[in-house]
């Protein structure tokens, strides 16, 4: 009986955690502006992956194959729950000189300016729970009719990686759609 209630408590905490993840914190796009004063994008060496681009907090940046050439397709609340756009409040993004790819911005449908690498919008992945994690590289998912394959951003561009066999999920506005991954 005690185990049953303990499991219910854990399940309830999981539901609360998912609800917290879906909250946009007052931002309709789920985007968080890059911190002011420092560089927008940094470079971090990650064991097994090499040099990757990160946001100011050290979280790995990703881009989807489907959003090349400045297309912004991750706009649904379901997509934005997992993939957080890196936006700048004003001006152009900055980074160290070791970044040889071009940092620019693209306009999101909500009018915010999202940081892009060689024209491809950049995101952090909510499943990377701490700085230096790279669990979204090769990740495939779907939100409604939009299908995405995500790759880590590197100083020279987007690193195309094979799809992660355990990192695939199909969602249609929910969490995981029963296919794992999230």
Buried (B, 14 or more C-beta within 10 A) or exposed (E): EEEEEEEEEEEEEEEEEBEEBBEBEEBEBBBBBBEEEEBBBBBBEBEEBEBBBBBBEEBBBBBBBBBBEBEBBBBBEBBBBBBBBBBBEEEEBBBEEEBEBEBBBBEBEBEBBBBBBBBBBBBBBBBBEEBBBBBBBBBBBBBEEBBBBBBBBBBEBBBEBEEBEEBBBBBEEEBBBEEEBB
